[in-house]
Amino acid sequence: MKTLKISLNSIDKVKAFVNEISKFDCDFDLVSGRYVIDAKSIMGIFSLDLSKPINLNIHAEGSLLESILKVVEAYVID
């Protein structure tokens, strides 16, 4: 599992993010405080506080993980 800190601070970013990660056949979790939701769920994402950075847990390994990291790098913050 890989954990990244991401920002989804607009409706367009949320829609694009869900469309991108839905192409992969593995699990993604978004963690904000004590809430953990499925990152492929638009409704779930909008239940979080999007003004703050969110932790993305990617449940993948190897070349699949590398492909995912290339796609989600646009949302990653330091």
PyMOL commands that set and color helices and strands:
alter all, ss='L'
color gray80, all
select helices_A, chain A and resi 11-21+42-46+62-72
alter helices_A, ss='H'
color red, helices_A
select strands_A, chain A and resi 2-6+27-32+35-38+54-59
alter strands_A, ss='S'
color yellow, strands_A
deselect
rebuild
show_as cartoon
